[in-house]
Amino acid sequence: MNAPDTPPLVDRERARAVLRALRAVLGWELPDEGWQEVGQLVADLAEAVRTSDTDLVDELTADLETGGWRVTRLGAADDDRVTSGKRKAPTPAPVRERVVTLIHVLDTTSDRNGGPAGGPTAGPGRR
């Protein structure tokens, strides 16, 4: 297990998958309870990355990518922003901070381990 200040040990391909999922989260709109679940997933994912638990990283990344939420992209029509009478909102500040922090950790660590995880092979418009 890594010490708290030790960089995570995830390979570049795995880091790319996590980064794609995290960057997608920043464009979602969800009801409050959806954001609570996403926030917990991101916290658990950060811990799994920190401890290099690659099986859990894969599982949590898949959960994040395929969660049962009805996601609305930012800029969608107003009718799409209400589900079952619950108003959807963009990423709340605490969740956004967790996501951005984990993105930074993965980008920084990947730089040290042979190049950016979100480099040119990650697709257009992605870092």
C-alpha positions in Angstrom: 0.0 0.0 0.0 1.3 3.5 -0.9 1.8 6.2 1.6 -0.6 9.2 1.3 1.9 11.3 -0.5 3.2 8.6 -2.8 2.0 8.9 -6.4 -0.5 6.3 -7.6 0.7 3.3 -9.6 -1.8 2.8 -12.4 -0.7 2.2 -15.9 -1.2 4.8 -18.7 -4.0 2.9 -20.4 -6.0 2.5 -17.2 -5.3 6.2 -16.3 -6.7 7.1 -19.8 -9.9 5.2 -19.1 -10.3 6.9 -15.7 -9.6 10.4 -17.2 -12.2 9.9 -20.0 -14.8 8.9 -17.4 -13.9 11.8 -15.1 -13.9 14.4 -17.9 -17.4 13.2 -19.0 -18.7 13.7 -15.4 -17.9 17.4 -15.7 -20.4 17.8 -18.5 -23.3 15.9 -16.8 -26.4 17.3 -15.2 -28.0 15.1 -12.5 -30.5 15.3 -9.6 -29.0 15.8 -6.2 -29.1 12.1 -5.3 -27.3 11.3 -8.5 -24.5 13.7 -7.6 -24.3 12.2 -4.1 -23.7 8.7 -5.7 -21.2 10.1 -8.2 -19.3 12.0 -5.5 -18.9 8.7 -3.5 -17.8 6.8 -6.6 -15.2 9.5 -7.3 -14.0 9.4 -3.7 -13.7 5.6 -3.8 -12.0 5.8 -7.2 -9.4 8.3 -5.9 -8.6 5.9 -3.0 -8.3 2.9 -5.3 -5.9 4.9 -7.6 -3.9 6.0 -4.5 -3.6 2.4 -3.3 -3.0 1.0 -6.8 -6.0 -1.3 -6.5 -6.2 -1.9 -10.2 -9.2 -4.3 -10.0 -11.2 -1.8 -8.0 -10.1 1.1 -10.3 -11.5 -0.9 -13.3 -14.7 -1.7 -11.4 -15.3 1.8 -10.2 -14.4 3.3 -13.6 -17.0 1.0 -15.3 -19.6 2.0 -12.6 -19.0 5.6 -13.4 -19.2 5.1 -17.1 -22.3 2.9 -17.1 -24.1 4.1 -14.0 -27.9 4.0 -14.3 -28.3 7.7 -14.3 -30.2 9.5 -16.9 -27.6 12.1 -17.7 -28.3 15.4 -19.4 -25.5 17.1 -21.2 -25.0 20.8 -20.4 -26.9 23.0 -22.8 -29.7 20.5 -23.3 -33.3 21.6 -23.7 -35.1 22.6 -20.5 -37.5 19.6 -20.8 -34.5 17.2 -20.5 -33.4 18.9 -17.2 -36.3 17.4 -15.2 -36.7 13.7 -14.4 -39.5 12.4 -12.3 -40.2 16.0 -11.1 -36.5 16.3 -9.9 -34.5 19.2 -11.3 -31.1 18.3 -12.6 -28.1 20.5 -12.0 -24.5 20.7 -13.3 -21.6 19.2 -11.3 -21.7 20.6 -7.7 -18.5 22.3 -6.4 -17.5 19.5 -4.0 -17.8 16.8 -6.7 -16.1 19.0 -9.3 -13.2 19.6 -6.9 -12.8 15.8 -6.3 -12.9 15.2 -10.1 -10.5 17.9 -11.0 -8.1 16.8 -8.2 -8.1 13.2 -9.4 -7.6 14.4 -13.0 -4.6 16.4 -11.9 -3.1 13.5 -9.9 -3.5 11.1 -12.9 -2.1 13.6 -15.4 0.9 14.4 -13.1 1.6 10.8 -12.4 1.3 9.8 -16.0 3.8 12.5 -16.9 6.3 10.9 -14.6 5.5 7.4 -15.9 6.1 8.0 -19.6 3.9 10.7 -21.0 0.5 12.2 -20.4 -2.4 9.7 -20.0 -4.6 11.9 -21.9 -2.2 12.5 -24.8 -3.0 12.5 -28.5 -4.2 8.9 -28.6 -7.0 9.9 -26.2 -9.0 11.6 -29.0 -9.6 15.0 -30.4 -10.0 17.8 -27.9 -8.7 15.7 -25.0 -5.5 16.3 -23.1 
